[in-house]
Amino acid sequence: MSIQDIIEGKKQWRAHVARVKALPPDYRIVYKEMQKYLFKVGPNDLPDGPLLPGILDFFEEGVAEGKGVLELIGTDVAAFCDDLVKDSPARADVHRASIGAESGADER
């Protein structure tokens, strides 16, 4: 990864954060809770992948339509997040696989 890639990544992240700050307070609170949850259990490519920008697009559409955030996602934020990442390999899965590989190497 070159310096230019790092700089471009930071620019994109700052633009993303600015979009989040422009959301109404209820959307912003739910987005930040989803972000925290997904960084713990979400897919490995979360920081660079399409999931967070996709959620932000979805929220911006909801705001434009005049809907409340809970109308869009329901009252169980974790269940909504789990449904979004159900087919993606999560950090915990990768960690479990690495532990399994390490213990398999010890048995030899």
N, C-alpha and C positions, 0 to 999 in steps of 0.2 A: 504494500500500500504506500503510495507516494504522498508527499506533503500536500500536493494539490488535492488528492482524494480526501485527505483528512480535513482540509480547509473547506472543501465543497460539502462534506458531510456535516460539518459544524454549521455552515450556512443553512443547509436544509433543516437541521434540527432547530435552529433559532427561528426560522420561518414557521415551523410546525408549532413551536411553543407560543409564538405570537398569535397563531390561529386559535389555539386553546384558550389563551387569555381573552380573546374576543368573544368567546361563548358566554351566554347568560350564566349567572352563578350556579343554578341547579345543574346545568349540563357540565359546567367546569368541575364541580365537585364529583359528579359521577364519573367523568372521564378520568380524573386523577385517581380515584379509587380503582377503576378498571386497569389503569396503567400500573399501579402498584401490584395488583393481583397478578396481572399478566407477566410482569417482570419476575415474579416469584415462580409461577407455574407454567408460563406460556412457552411458545416455541423459541427455539434457539436463535432464529433470525429476527427476533422482535425489534431490536433497535434499528435495523436496516431494512426490514421487510415491509410488506404492504399493509399489515394488520392495523397498526396505530393510525396511519393516514386514512385508511378505509373507515375506521370508526369515527374519525374526525369528520370525514365527508358525510357520513350517515347522520351525525349529530347536526351538522350545519344544514342539511336538508330538513331535518326535524324542526330546527329553529325557523327556517324559512316558511315551513308549513304551519307554524304556530302551535306545534304539539309540545307537550311536556316530555321531559326525558324519560320518565317512567312509562309513558304511553308507548314509547318506542321499544324499550328493552324489558319492561316488566319490573316487578319489585325485587327479584332475586338477581342481583348484579353478577354474583359469582357463577350462577347457572348460565346466564347469558354468555359470560366469558368462556366458560367451559365448552359451551356449544360452538363457539367460534373456533376454538383450537382443538376440537375433538380428534381431528385427523392429522394433526401436526405432531411431530416428535417434540416432546417437551424437555426442558432442562433436566427434570428429575429422571426421565427415561434414559437420557444420555449418561447421567451419573450412575444409574443402576447398571447399565450395560458396561460401563468402565469398571465398576466394582466386580461384576461378574467375570469380566475378562481377567482382572488382576487375580481373583481367587482361583480361576482356572489355571493360570500360569503357576501359582504356588503349588497346585496339586501334582504337577509333573515332576 
